[in-house]
Amino acid sequence: MDAVPESALTLAPDEPSPPGNPPRPRADWAGPVAAFTVLAGTLTSLIGISWDIEWHVDVGPDTFFTLSHLLLYSGSALAGVASLVMVLRSTFAQRAGRSTGRSVGGAPVRVFGGTFTAPLGYLISGTGAALFLMYGLVDLWWHSLYGFDAVLNSPPHVALFISISLTMVGSITVFAAAREQLWGRIGQVVSTPVLITFCPLTTYAFQGVSQTIDPQLAGNIFFSVCLLITGALTLRRRGIALSIAAVLGVMQLFLWWFSPWAAKWYAGYVGLPLRDNLMDAAPVLPSGIPMFMLGVAVVIEALLLLGRKQNWSGRWMPQAVGAVGGVLVSLSMLLQTSLVSGGGGGGGGGGGPMGQSGTSASTLLTDAVLGLAIGTLAGYLGSRFAVLLRLNSTVTDQEDSLTR
C-alpha cells in the first residue's frame, strides 16, 4: 500500500484528448444486466431486513418462515444466481480463448486451481450470497433450538449481516470496474448508499462491550465517511459524494414509510396483534441512517475541489477530509438522535436511534473526538479502497480524466 502513487488519491486535472487515442471497448448487454441484477438483490435484502427489524419492534419475536425473511433470502439468492452466471460465462470464455474484459466485473481470478475463472466483483458478491444461504441454514437450526427470534445480535444474525455486506461490496466492485461507462457510474452511486445503510447493522454484535463508545454511532461514522470518500475518489468526478448522499436520503425516506407500513399490514394479514405499549416511535433502521449526509457531502466535495486546485498532497488529504467528515457525522448524529427520540445521545451514552441521554459539553467533546479519530481512519482506508477499485479496471487515470 505504501507504493501507491500519490496521483491515484487525488482528483486528476482536466487534460486534452491525445491524438489517435483508440476507443475503449464497450461491454456487451450481459455486463449491465448482471450488475443491476446483483444490485436489485442487495436492495431486496435491505428492504427485507428493515421490514424484519420493524416487525420485531411493532409485533414481537418471529419464526424463521415469515414474509420479511423470504424477501431477505430472495435478495441474496437473486444476487447469487446472477454472480454464478457471470462466473460460468467468464469461465467458458476463458476456456474458449476469449476474454470478457475487466469492465465486466473486474479482473479475472482463477478459482479452485483454475477450474473456474471469476471476475473479481462477481466472485465477492457470489461468495457473500453463498455464505448468506449457508448461515441461513444455521439460523434455521438456531430457531429449532431456541424458538422465536428476540435479538439482532445472535451469532447467526451477525454472520448473516456480514455475508450480505460482502455481497454489497461485490456489487460496488462490479460497477467500479465499468466506471468509464454511464451505467457503471450510476450503479456505483446507487450501490454505495446500500452499503452505507446496511453495514452499521454488524456493529450490534458489539453492543454492551463499552459504556463509553456506542458501536452503532462508530459504525455510522466509519462507513458513511469511508464510502463517500471511496466513491468520490474512485469515479473522480465532481458531485459524486453529493449524488451518493442524495440517493441515501431517498432510501431513508422510502424505508421510513415502508417499514412500519409493511409490519402493520403483515400483522393484520396473519392475524397477529401489535404490541400493547406501541408508541408512535420512528422506525428503527431508517432512523439510524445519518439524515444530514447531504451537508457532510457538500463539505467533502468542497474540500476535494479545494485540494485539487491547491494541489494538496494525496498522502494526507484523504485523512484530513475524513477527519472533518467524521466530526460532522458524529455531531449531526447527536442532533438527529435528539430530534428523533426527544433526547440527546451519542458516544458518551448510547447515541443510537434507541438511546437517550442528556447532551452535555462532555458528550459533545467525546463525540467530536470519536468522529475525528474514526473519520481519519475512514479517510485513509477510503482512499486505499478507491485505489484498489481503480486498479481493478482497465481504464487509466489519464483516460478517465478525458471523460469528466
LUMVEXMAR-360658 format. One record per residue (C-alpha): residue in three letters; residue number from 1; x, y, z. Coordinates in Angstrom, 2 decimals. Example, Ala and Ser with C-alpha at 12.3 -4.5 7.8 and 13.67 -1.06 7.14 Angstrom:
2
<res Ala | n 1 | x 12.30 | y -4.50 | z 7.80>
<res Ser | n 2 | x 13.67 | y -1.06 | z 7.14>
This chain:
404
<res Met | n 1 | x 0.00 | y 0.00 | z 0.00>
<res Asp | n 2 | x 2.89 | y 2.39 | z 0.66>
<res Ala | n 3 | x 3.91 | y 2.18 | z -3.01>
<res Val | n 4 | x 0.57 | y 3.57 | z -4.22>
<res Pro | n 5 | x 1.19 | y 6.61 | z -6.43>
<res Glu | n 6 | x 0.09 | y 9.88 | z -4.91>
<res Ser | n 7 | x -1.80 | y 10.83 | z -8.08>
<res Ala | n 8 | x -4.17 | y 7.93 | z -7.53>
<res Leu | n 9 | x -5.51 | y 9.53 | z -4.35>
<res Thr | n 10 | x -6.48 | y 12.93 | z -5.77>
<res Leu | n 11 | x -8.68 | y 14.28 | z -8.49>
<res Ala | n 12 | x -6.84 | y 14.46 | z -11.79>
<res Pro | n 13 | x -6.78 | y 17.81 | z -13.65>
<res Asp | n 14 | x -8.58 | y 18.11 | z -16.95>
<res Glu | n 15 | x -6.40 | y 17.23 | z -19.92>
<res Pro | n 16 | x -6.98 | y 17.48 | z -23.67>
<res Ser | n 17 | x -7.63 | y 14.28 | z -25.56>
<res Pro | n 18 | x -4.39 | y 12.91 | z -27.07>
<res Pro | n 19 | x -4.49 | y 12.46 | z -30.85>
<res Gly | n 20 | x -5.04 | y 8.97 | z -32.12>
<res Asn | n 21 | x -6.32 | y 7.67 | z -28.81>
<res Pro | n 22 | x -8.07 | y 4.37 | z -29.63>
<res Pro | n 23 | x -11.67 | y 3.97 | z -28.45>
<res Arg | n 24 | x -12.17 | y 1.80 | z -25.40>
<res Pro | n 25 | x -14.09 | y -1.44 | z -25.86>
<res Arg | n 26 | x -17.66 | y -1.41 | z -24.62>
<res Ala | n 27 | x -19.18 | y -4.17 | z -22.53>
<res Asp | n 28 | x -21.99 | y -6.23 | z -24.04>
<res Trp | n 29 | x -25.53 | y -6.35 | z -22.64>
<res Ala | n 30 | x -24.69 | y -9.12 | z -20.15>
<res Gly | n 31 | x -22.50 | y -6.75 | z -18.12>
<res Pro | n 32 | x -25.11 | y -4.17 | z -17.09>
<res Val | n 33 | x -27.92 | y -6.76 | z -16.82>
<res Ala | n 34 | x -25.95 | y -8.92 | z -14.38>
<res Ala | n 35 | x -24.62 | y -5.92 | z -12.44>
<res Phe | n 36 | x -28.06 | y -4.41 | z -11.89>
<res Thr | n 37 | x -29.48 | y -7.83 | z -11.02>
<res Val | n 38 | x -26.94 | y -8.09 | z -8.19>
<res Leu | n 39 | x -27.86 | y -4.55 | z -7.14>
<res Ala | n 40 | x -31.57 | y -5.44 | z -7.20>
<res Gly | n 41 | x -30.77 | y -8.40 | z -4.94>
<res Thr | n 42 | x -28.97 | y -6.21 | z -2.40>
<res Leu | n 43 | x -31.82 | y -3.68 | z -2.43>
<res Thr | n 44 | x -34.31 | y -6.50 | z -1.86>
<res Ser | n 45 | x -32.28 | y -7.74 | z 1.11>
<res Leu | n 46 | x -32.07 | y -4.21 | z 2.52>
<res Ile | n 47 | x -35.84 | y -3.76 | z 2.33>
<res Gly | n 48 | x -36.35 | y -7.20 | z 3.88>
<res Ile | n 49 | x -34.10 | y -6.54 | z 6.87>
<res Ser | n 50 | x -35.68 | y -3.13 | z 7.53>
<res Trp | n 51 | x -39.12 | y -4.75 | z 7.46>
<res Asp | n 52 | x -37.98 | y -7.59 | z 9.73>
<res Ile | n 53 | x -36.48 | y -5.24 | z 12.33>
<res Glu | n 54 | x -39.67 | y -3.18 | z 12.42>
<res Trp | n 55 | x -41.71 | y -6.38 | z 12.81>
<res His | n 56 | x -39.71 | y -7.23 | z 15.94>
<res Val | n 57 | x -40.43 | y -3.76 | z 17.37>
<res Asp | n 58 | x -44.11 | y -3.44 | z 16.43>
<res Val | n 59 | x -45.27 | y -7.06 | z 16.75>
<res Gly | n 60 | x -42.67 | y -9.14 | z 18.57>
<res Pro | n 61 | x -40.48 | y -12.21 | z 18.07>
<res Asp | n 62 | x -40.98 | y -14.25 | z 14.92>
<res Thr | n 63 | x -40.26 | y -17.67 | z 13.46>
<res Phe | n 64 | x -37.92 | y -18.46 | z 10.59>
<res Phe | n 65 | x -40.66 | y -18.63 | z 7.95>
<res Thr | n 66 | x -42.00 | y -15.08 | z 7.57>
<res Leu | n 67 | x -42.56 | y -12.86 | z 4.54>
<res Ser | n 68 | x -39.81 | y -10.44 | z 5.55>
<res His | n 69 | x -37.36 | y -13.34 | z 5.87>
<res Leu | n 70 | x -38.44 | y -14.56 | z 2.45>
<res Leu | n 71 | x -37.65 | y -11.13 | z 0.98>
<res Leu | n 72 | x -34.31 | y -11.11 | z 2.76>
<res Tyr | n 73 | x -33.30 | y -14.52 | z 1.43>
<res Ser | n 74 | x -34.68 | y -13.86 | z -2.05>
<res Gly | n 75 | x -32.37 | y -10.87 | z -2.40>
<res Ser | n 76 | x -29.27 | y -12.93 | z -1.66>
<res Ala | n 77 | x -30.49 | y -15.73 | z -3.93>
<res Leu | n 78 | x -31.02 | y -13.26 | z -6.79>
<res Ala | n 79 | x -27.54 | y -11.77 | z -6.35>
<res Gly | n 80 | x -26.01 | y -15.23 | z -6.01>
<res Val | n 81 | x -27.58 | y -16.61 | z -9.18>
<res Ala | n 82 | x -26.51 | y -13.57 | z -11.21>
<res Ser | n 83 | x -22.97 | y -13.86 | z -9.84>
<res Leu | n 84 | x -22.83 | y -17.59 | z -10.63>
<res Val | n 85 | x -23.99 | y -16.98 | z -14.21>
<res Met | n 86 | x -21.24 | y -14.41 | z -14.75>
<res Val | n 87 | x -18.59 | y -16.68 | z -13.22>
<res Leu | n 88 | x -19.62 | y -19.53 | z -15.55>
<res Arg | n 89 | x -19.75 | y -17.16 | z -18.50>
<res Ser | n 90 | x -16.23 | y -15.92 | z -17.77>
<res Thr | n 91 | x -15.00 | y -19.49 | z -17.28>
<res Phe | n 92 | x -16.40 | y -20.68 | z -20.62>
<res Ala | n 93 | x -14.99 | y -17.62 | z -22.38>
<res Gln | n 94 | x -11.55 | y -18.23 | z -20.90>
<res Arg | n 95 | x -11.57 | y -21.89 | z -21.96>
<res Ala | n 96 | x -12.53 | y -20.80 | z -25.48>
<res Gly | n 97 | x -9.57 | y -18.43 | z -25.58>
<res Arg | n 98 | x -11.69 | y -15.29 | z -25.29>
<res Ser | n 99 | x -11.73 | y -12.55 | z -22.67>
<res Thr | n 100 | x -14.81 | y -10.80 | z -21.29>
<res Gly | n 101 | x -12.73 | y -7.76 | z -20.32>
<res Arg | n 102 | x -12.28 | y -6.17 | z -16.94>
<res Ser | n 103 | x -15.26 | y -3.90 | z -17.47>
<res Val | n 104 | x -17.47 | y -6.94 | z -16.83>
<res Gly | n 105 | x -16.96 | y -7.49 | z -13.13>
<res Gly | n 106 | x -13.29 | y -6.67 | z -12.86>
<res Ala | n 107 | x -10.05 | y -8.58 | z -13.14>
<res Pro | n 108 | x -10.39 | y -12.36 | z -13.71>
<res Val | n 109 | x -9.44 | y -14.55 | z -10.75>
<res Arg | n 110 | x -8.56 | y -18.24 | z -11.06>
<res Val | n 111 | x -10.57 | y -20.27 | z -8.53>
<res Phe | n 112 | x -10.02 | y -23.87 | z -7.37>
<res Gly | n 113 | x -6.76 | y -24.25 | z -9.23>
<res Gly | n 114 | x -8.09 | y -22.74 | z -12.43>
<res Thr | n 115 | x -11.28 | y -24.79 | z -12.59>
<res Phe | n 116 | x -13.21 | y -21.51 | z -12.71>
<res Thr | n 117 | x -12.30 | y -18.02 | z -13.87>
<res Ala | n 118 | x -14.31 | y -15.47 | z -11.90>
<res Pro | n 119 | x -14.44 | y -11.68 | z -12.35>
<res Leu | n 120 | x -13.37 | y -10.23 | z -9.02>
<res Gly | n 121 | x -16.60 | y -8.35 | z -8.32>
<res Tyr | n 122 | x -18.83 | y -11.35 | z -9.01>
<res Leu | n 123 | x -16.52 | y -13.59 | z -7.01>
<res Ile | n 124 | x -17.03 | y -11.33 | z -3.98>
<res Ser | n 125 | x -20.79 | y -10.93 | z -4.43>
<res Gly | n 126 | x -21.28 | y -14.63 | z -5.14>
<res Thr | n 127 | x -19.23 | y -15.67 | z -2.12>
<res Gly | n 128 | x -21.28 | y -13.36 | z 0.10>
<res Ala | n 129 | x -24.53 | y -14.79 | z -1.28>
<res Ala | n 130 | x -23.35 | y -18.38 | z -0.78>
<res Leu | n 131 | x -22.28 | y -17.65 | z 2.80>
<res Phe | n 132 | x -25.62 | y -15.99 | z 3.48>
<res Leu | n 133 | x -27.58 | y -19.02 | z 2.36>
<res Met | n 134 | x -25.28 | y -21.29 | z 4.39>
<res Tyr | n 135 | x -25.72 | y -19.18 | z 7.53>
<res Gly | n 136 | x -29.44 | y -19.14 | z 6.80>
<res Leu | n 137 | x -29.43 | y -22.87 | z 7.47>
<res Val | n 138 | x -27.54 | y -22.18 | z 10.69>
<res Asp | n 139 | x -30.23 | y -19.64 | z 11.62>
<res Leu | n 140 | x -32.93 | y -22.22 | z 10.92>
<res Trp | n 141 | x -31.10 | y -24.67 | z 13.22>
<res Trp | n 142 | x -30.79 | y -21.87 | z 15.83>
<res His | n 143 | x -34.57 | y -21.36 | z 15.68>
<res Ser | n 144 | x -35.14 | y -25.08 | z 16.13>
<res Leu | n 145 | x -33.10 | y -24.94 | z 19.36>
<res Tyr | n 146 | x -34.26 | y -21.65 | z 20.87>
<res Gly | n 147 | x -37.57 | y -20.91 | z 19.16>
<res Phe | n 148 | x -38.56 | y -17.34 | z 18.42>
<res Asp | n 149 | x -36.13 | y -14.62 | z 17.44>
<res Ala | n 150 | x -35.74 | y -11.88 | z 20.02>
<res Val | n 151 | x -32.45 | y -10.07 | z 19.29>
<res Leu | n 152 | x -30.44 | y -8.83 | z 16.32>
<res Asn | n 153 | x -27.03 | y -9.76 | z 17.68>
<res Ser | n 154 | x -27.37 | y -13.53 | z 17.84>
<res Pro | n 155 | x -24.38 | y -15.33 | z 16.24>
<res Pro | n 156 | x -26.29 | y -16.45 | z 13.10>
<res His | n 157 | x -27.68 | y -12.95 | z 12.59>
<res Val | n 158 | x -24.26 | y -11.30 | z 12.81>
<res Ala | n 159 | x -22.89 | y -13.84 | z 10.31>
<res Leu | n 160 | x -25.84 | y -13.14 | z 8.01>
<res Phe | n 161 | x -25.26 | y -9.38 | z 8.20>
<res Ile | n 162 | x -21.58 | y -9.78 | z 7.32>
<res Ser | n 163 | x -22.47 | y -12.07 | z 4.40>
<res Ile | n 164 | x -24.96 | y -9.59 | z 2.93>
<res Ser | n 165 | x -22.43 | y -6.79 | z 3.38>
<res Leu | n 166 | x -19.91 | y -8.85 | z 1.39>
<res Thr | n 167 | x -22.41 | y -9.18 | z -1.46>
<res Met | n 168 | x -22.88 | y -5.39 | z -1.39>
<res Val | n 169 | x -19.11 | y -4.89 | z -1.55>
<res Gly | n 170 | x -19.08 | y -7.14 | z -4.61>
<res Ser | n 171 | x -21.80 | y -5.01 | z -6.20>
<res Ile | n 172 | x -19.72 | y -1.85 | z -5.75>
<res Thr | n 173 | x -16.67 | y -3.64 | z -7.18>
<res Val | n 174 | x -18.63 | y -4.74 | z -10.25>
<res Phe | n 175 | x -19.84 | y -1.22 | z -11.03>
<res Ala | n 176 | x -16.45 | y 0.37 | z -10.31>
<res Ala | n 177 | x -14.88 | y -1.92 | z -12.91>
<res Ala | n 178 | x -17.20 | y -0.31 | z -15.51>
<res Arg | n 179 | x -16.70 | y 3.26 | z -14.25>
<res Glu | n 180 | x -15.88 | y 4.55 | z -17.75>
<res Gln | n 181 | x -19.45 | y 3.75 | z -18.79>
<res Leu | n 182 | x -22.56 | y 5.62 | z -17.67>
<res Trp | n 183 | x -24.29 | y 2.53 | z -16.28>
<res Gly | n 184 | x -21.22 | y 1.74 | z -14.18>
<res Arg | n 185 | x -21.17 | y 5.20 | z -12.63>
<res Ile | n 186 | x -24.92 | y 5.17 | z -11.97>
<res Gly | n 187 | x -24.65 | y 1.72 | z -10.41>
<res Gln | n 188 | x -21.86 | y 2.76 | z -8.06>
<res Val | n 189 | x -23.75 | y 5.87 | z -6.95>
<res Val | n 190 | x -26.75 | y 3.66 | z -6.07>
<res Ser | n 191 | x -24.89 | y 0.64 | z -4.63>
<res Thr | n 192 | x -22.73 | y 2.71 | z -2.26>
<res Pro | n 193 | x -25.67 | y 4.05 | z -0.17>
<res Val | n 194 | x -26.99 | y 0.49 | z 0.13>
<res Leu | n 195 | x -23.77 | y -0.49 | z 1.88>
<res Ile | n 196 | x -23.76 | y 2.70 | z 3.98>
<res Thr | n 197 | x -27.26 | y 1.83 | z 5.19>
<res Phe | n 198 | x -26.62 | y -1.83 | z 5.90>
<res Cys | n 199 | x -23.09 | y -2.09 | z 7.29>
<res Pro | n 200 | x -23.77 | y -0.48 | z 10.72>
<res Leu | n 201 | x -26.07 | y -3.43 | z 11.49>
<res Thr | n 202 | x -22.99 | y -5.57 | z 12.08>
<res Thr | n 203 | x -22.00 | y -3.29 | z 14.96>
<res Tyr | n 204 | x -24.89 | y -4.68 | z 17.01>
<res Ala | n 205 | x -22.52 | y -7.54 | z 17.80>
<res Phe | n 206 | x -20.55 | y -5.10 | z 19.99>
<res Gln | n 207 | x -23.48 | y -3.70 | z 21.96>
<res Gly | n 208 | x -22.61 | y -3.70 | z 25.66>
<res Val | n 209 | x -18.86 | y -4.03 | z 25.09>
<res Ser | n 210 | x -18.17 | y -0.39 | z 26.01>
<res Gln | n 211 | x -20.07 | y 2.11 | z 28.13>
<res Thr | n 212 | x -18.14 | y 4.99 | z 26.53>
<res Ile | n 213 | x -18.43 | y 4.35 | z 22.79>
<res Asp | n 214 | x -21.69 | y 3.50 | z 21.09>
<res Pro | n 215 | x -20.76 | y 0.92 | z 18.40>
<res Gln | n 216 | x -23.67 | y 1.91 | z 16.18>
<res Leu | n 217 | x -22.53 | y 5.54 | z 16.17>
<res Ala | n 218 | x -18.96 | y 4.45 | z 15.45>
<res Gly | n 219 | x -20.19 | y 2.27 | z 12.59>
<res Asn | n 220 | x -22.24 | y 5.09 | z 11.08>
<res Ile | n 221 | x -19.26 | y 7.46 | z 11.19>
<res Phe | n 222 | x -16.84 | y 4.99 | z 9.68>
<res Phe | n 223 | x -18.93 | y 3.53 | z 6.88>
<res Ser | n 224 | x -20.60 | y 6.76 | z 5.76>
<res Val | n 225 | x -17.35 | y 8.75 | z 5.58>
<res Cys | n 226 | x -15.25 | y 5.90 | z 4.20>
<res Leu | n 227 | x -17.70 | y 5.03 | z 1.44>
<res Leu | n 228 | x -18.36 | y 8.66 | z 0.46>
<res Ile | n 229 | x -14.63 | y 9.20 | z 0.02>
<res Thr | n 230 | x -14.21 | y 5.86 | z -1.76>
<res Gly | n 231 | x -16.93 | y 6.75 | z -4.25>
<res Ala | n 232 | x -15.61 | y 10.26 | z -4.87>
<res Leu | n 233 | x -12.01 | y 9.12 | z -5.42>
<res Thr | n 234 | x -12.99 | y 6.09 | z -7.49>
<res Leu | n 235 | x -15.12 | y 7.97 | z -10.01>
<res Arg | n 236 | x -13.14 | y 11.22 | z -9.69>
<res Arg | n 237 | x -15.98 | y 13.40 | z -10.88>
<res Arg | n 238 | x -17.45 | y 16.44 | z -9.24>
<res Gly | n 239 | x -20.71 | y 15.87 | z -7.41>
<res Ile | n 240 | x -20.26 | y 12.14 | z -6.77>
<res Ala | n 241 | x -20.34 | y 12.50 | z -2.97>
<res Leu | n 242 | x -23.44 | y 14.68 | z -3.27>
<res Ser | n 243 | x -25.12 | y 12.15 | z -5.57>
<res Ile | n 244 | x -24.39 | y 9.31 | z -3.14>
<res Ala | n 245 | x -25.77 | y 11.34 | z -0.22>
<res Ala | n 246 | x -28.90 | y 12.24 | z -2.21>
<res Val | n 247 | x -29.60 | y 8.58 | z -3.04>
<res Leu | n 248 | x -29.02 | y 7.71 | z 0.62>
<res Gly | n 249 | x -31.65 | y 10.27 | z 1.58>
<res Val | n 250 | x -34.15 | y 8.80 | z -0.88>
<res Met | n 251 | x -33.55 | y 5.31 | z 0.56>
<res Gln | n 252 | x -34.06 | y 6.64 | z 4.08>
<res Leu | n 253 | x -37.36 | y 8.30 | z 3.17>
<res Phe | n 254 | x -38.65 | y 5.16 | z 1.46>
<res Leu | n 255 | x -37.71 | y 2.84 | z 4.33>
<res Trp | n 256 | x -39.12 | y 5.33 | z 6.85>
<res Trp | n 257 | x -42.52 | y 4.95 | z 5.20>
<res Phe | n 258 | x -42.33 | y 1.31 | z 4.12>
<res Ser | n 259 | x -41.01 | y -0.46 | z 7.23>
<res Pro | n 260 | x -43.82 | y 0.41 | z 9.70>
<res Trp | n 261 | x -46.47 | y 0.09 | z 6.98>
<res Ala | n 262 | x -45.27 | y -3.40 | z 5.99>
<res Ala | n 263 | x -45.05 | y -4.56 | z 9.62>
<res Lys | n 264 | x -48.59 | y -3.41 | z 10.41>
<res Trp | n 265 | x -50.01 | y -4.75 | z 7.14>
<res Tyr | n 266 | x -48.43 | y -8.18 | z 7.60>
<res Ala | n 267 | x -49.55 | y -8.36 | z 11.22>
<res Gly | n 268 | x -53.12 | y -7.77 | z 10.10>
<res Tyr | n 269 | x -52.75 | y -10.27 | z 7.26>
<res Val | n 270 | x -51.61 | y -13.12 | z 9.55>
<res Gly | n 271 | x -53.95 | y -12.09 | z 12.38>
<res Leu | n 272 | x -51.38 | y -11.03 | z 14.97>
<res Pro | n 273 | x -51.91 | y -8.01 | z 17.25>
<res Leu | n 274 | x -49.48 | y -5.12 | z 17.61>
<res Arg | n 275 | x -47.73 | y -4.58 | z 20.94>
<res Asp | n 276 | x -49.96 | y -3.06 | z 23.62>
<res Asn | n 277 | x -47.38 | y -0.41 | z 24.56>
<res Leu | n 278 | x -46.56 | y 0.51 | z 20.96>
<res Met | n 279 | x -45.91 | y 4.23 | z 20.64>
<res Asp | n 280 | x -45.52 | y 6.43 | z 17.61>
<res Ala | n 281 | x -41.75 | y 5.93 | z 17.53>
<res Ala | n 282 | x -39.53 | y 6.40 | z 14.49>
<res Pro | n 283 | x -38.75 | y 3.21 | z 12.53>
<res Val | n 284 | x -35.52 | y 1.71 | z 13.84>
<res Leu | n 285 | x -33.36 | y 1.12 | z 10.77>
<res Pro | n 286 | x -34.28 | y 4.30 | z 8.83>
<res Ser | n 287 | x -33.88 | y 6.49 | z 11.91>
<res Gly | n 288 | x -30.36 | y 5.11 | z 12.34>
<res Ile | n 289 | x -29.28 | y 6.26 | z 8.87>
<res Pro | n 290 | x -27.43 | y 9.62 | z 9.02>
<res Met | n 291 | x -30.02 | y 12.13 | z 7.80>
<res Phe | n 292 | x -27.67 | y 15.10 | z 7.36>
<res Met | n 293 | x -25.34 | y 13.44 | z 4.87>
<res Leu | n 294 | x -26.09 | y 16.00 | z 2.16>
<res Gly | n 295 | x -24.46 | y 18.66 | z 4.31>
<res Val | n 296 | x -21.50 | y 16.41 | z 5.03>
<res Ala | n 297 | x -21.18 | y 15.64 | z 1.32>
<res Val | n 298 | x -21.14 | y 19.36 | z 0.46>
<res Val | n 299 | x -18.17 | y 19.86 | z 2.79>
<res Ile | n 300 | x -16.36 | y 16.80 | z 1.42>
<res Glu | n 301 | x -16.93 | y 17.96 | z -2.16>
<res Ala | n 302 | x -15.65 | y 21.45 | z -1.28>
<res Leu | n 303 | x -12.51 | y 20.08 | z 0.39>
<res Leu | n 304 | x -11.77 | y 17.76 | z -2.54>
<res Leu | n 305 | x -12.23 | y 20.62 | z -5.00>
<res Leu | n 306 | x -10.02 | y 22.90 | z -2.92>
<res Gly | n 307 | x -7.39 | y 20.19 | z -2.68>
<res Arg | n 308 | x -7.46 | y 19.73 | z -6.43>
<res Lys | n 309 | x -7.00 | y 23.44 | z -7.09>
<res Gln | n 310 | x -4.29 | y 23.85 | z -4.44>
<res Asn | n 311 | x -2.51 | y 20.61 | z -5.39>
<res Trp | n 312 | x -2.68 | y 19.23 | z -1.87>
<res Ser | n 313 | x -0.67 | y 16.11 | z -1.20>
<res Gly | n 314 | x -2.59 | y 12.89 | z -1.74>
<res Arg | n 315 | x -0.71 | y 11.36 | z 1.18>
<res Trp | n 316 | x -2.60 | y 13.37 | z 3.80>
<res Met | n 317 | x -5.58 | y 14.94 | z 2.03>
<res Pro | n 318 | x -7.94 | y 11.89 | z 2.36>
<res Gln | n 319 | x -7.22 | y 11.67 | z 6.09>
<res Ala | n 320 | x -7.91 | y 15.39 | z 6.55>
<res Val | n 321 | x -11.14 | y 15.22 | z 4.57>
<res Gly | n 322 | x -12.16 | y 12.11 | z 6.52>
<res Ala | n 323 | x -11.43 | y 13.77 | z 9.86>
<res Val | n 324 | x -13.67 | y 16.74 | z 9.03>
<res Gly | n 325 | x -16.37 | y 14.44 | z 7.69>
<res Gly | n 326 | x -16.17 | y 12.22 | z 10.76>
<res Val | n 327 | x -16.67 | y 15.13 | z 13.17>
<res Leu | n 328 | x -19.63 | y 16.39 | z 11.12>
<res Val | n 329 | x -21.31 | y 12.97 | z 11.01>
<res Ser | n 330 | x -20.74 | y 12.40 | z 14.71>
<res Leu | n 331 | x -22.21 | y 15.73 | z 15.80>
<res Ser | n 332 | x -25.06 | y 15.52 | z 13.29>
<res Met | n 333 | x -25.99 | y 12.09 | z 14.68>
<res Leu | n 334 | x -26.17 | y 13.66 | z 18.12>
<res Leu | n 335 | x -28.62 | y 16.23 | z 16.76>
<res Gln | n 336 | x -30.51 | y 13.54 | z 14.86>
<res Thr | n 337 | x -30.96 | y 11.41 | z 17.96>
<res Ser | n 338 | x -32.29 | y 14.44 | z 19.83>
<res Leu | n 339 | x -34.79 | y 15.19 | z 17.06>
<res Val | n 340 | x -35.92 | y 11.59 | z 16.59>
<res Ser | n 341 | x -36.10 | y 10.36 | z 20.18>
<res Gly | n 342 | x -36.60 | y 13.63 | z 22.02>
<res Gly | n 343 | x -33.33 | y 13.39 | z 23.94>
<res Gly | n 344 | x -29.65 | y 13.82 | z 23.21>
<res Gly | n 345 | x -27.39 | y 10.89 | z 22.78>
<res Gly | n 346 | x -24.02 | y 9.98 | z 21.45>
<res Gly | n 347 | x -20.75 | y 8.29 | z 22.10>
<res Gly | n 348 | x -20.93 | y 9.41 | z 25.72>
<res Gly | n 349 | x -24.06 | y 7.47 | z 26.50>
<res Gly | n 350 | x -25.63 | y 5.32 | z 23.87>
<res Gly | n 351 | x -26.41 | y 7.53 | z 20.91>
<res Gly | n 352 | x -28.12 | y 5.09 | z 18.59>
<res Pro | n 353 | x -31.69 | y 5.64 | z 17.44>
<res Met | n 354 | x -32.96 | y 3.91 | z 20.58>
<res Gly | n 355 | x -30.64 | y 5.65 | z 23.04>
<res Gln | n 356 | x -31.35 | y 8.74 | z 25.11>
<res Ser | n 357 | x -29.07 | y 10.71 | z 27.34>
<res Gly | n 358 | x -28.56 | y 14.33 | z 28.22>
<res Thr | n 359 | x -26.48 | y 16.40 | z 25.83>
<res Ser | n 360 | x -23.60 | y 17.97 | z 27.69>
<res Ala | n 361 | x -20.23 | y 19.52 | z 26.93>
<res Ser | n 362 | x -18.52 | y 16.23 | z 27.73>
<res Thr | n 363 | x -20.85 | y 14.38 | z 25.33>
<res Leu | n 364 | x -20.11 | y 16.88 | z 22.56>
<res Leu | n 365 | x -16.38 | y 16.58 | z 23.18>
<res Thr | n 366 | x -16.48 | y 12.80 | z 23.31>
<res Asp | n 367 | x -18.45 | y 12.59 | z 20.07>
<res Ala | n 368 | x -16.18 | y 15.10 | z 18.33>
<res Val | n 369 | x -13.05 | y 13.19 | z 19.33>
<res Leu | n 370 | x -14.67 | y 9.92 | z 18.28>
<res Gly | n 371 | x -15.62 | y 11.41 | z 14.91>
<res Leu | n 372 | x -12.13 | y 12.85 | z 14.44>
<res Ala | n 373 | x -10.39 | y 9.54 | z 15.12>
<res Ile | n 374 | x -12.74 | y 7.30 | z 13.17>
<res Gly | n 375 | x -13.07 | y 9.82 | z 10.33>
<res Thr | n 376 | x -9.29 | y 10.00 | z 9.91>
<res Leu | n 377 | x -9.12 | y 6.21 | z 9.66>
<res Ala | n 378 | x -12.10 | y 6.18 | z 7.29>
<res Gly | n 379 | x -10.44 | y 8.73 | z 5.00>
<res Tyr | n 380 | x -7.20 | y 6.75 | z 4.89>
<res Leu | n 381 | x -8.92 | y 3.43 | z 4.14>
<res Gly | n 382 | x -11.40 | y 5.04 | z 1.75>
<res Ser | n 383 | x -8.56 | y 6.36 | z -0.41>
<res Arg | n 384 | x -6.89 | y 2.93 | z -0.40>
<res Phe | n 385 | x -10.14 | y 1.20 | z -1.35>
<res Ala | n 386 | x -10.53 | y 3.70 | z -4.20>
<res Val | n 387 | x -7.07 | y 2.81 | z -5.48>
<res Leu | n 388 | x -7.93 | y -0.89 | z -5.43>
<res Leu | n 389 | x -11.21 | y -0.30 | z -7.26>
<res Arg | n 390 | x -9.47 | y 1.78 | z -9.91>
<res Leu | n 391 | x -6.74 | y -0.79 | z -10.42>
<res Asn | n 392 | x -9.49 | y -3.37 | z -10.97>
<res Ser | n 393 | x -10.49 | y -1.52 | z -14.15>
<res Thr | n 394 | x -8.70 | y -1.28 | z -17.49>
<res Val | n 395 | x -9.21 | y 2.49 | z -17.61>
<res Thr | n 396 | x -6.08 | y 4.50 | z -16.88>
<res Asp | n 397 | x -6.10 | y 7.70 | z -14.83>
<res Gln | n 398 | x -5.31 | y 9.75 | z -17.95>
<res Glu | n 399 | x -8.13 | y 8.14 | z -19.94>
<res Asp | n 400 | x -10.53 | y 8.61 | z -17.05>
<res Ser | n 401 | x -9.81 | y 12.35 | z -16.86>
<res Leu | n 402 | x -10.88 | y 12.74 | z -20.51>
<res Thr | n 403 | x -14.45 | y 11.66 | z -19.78>
<res Arg | n 404 | x -15.11 | y 14.02 | z -16.87>
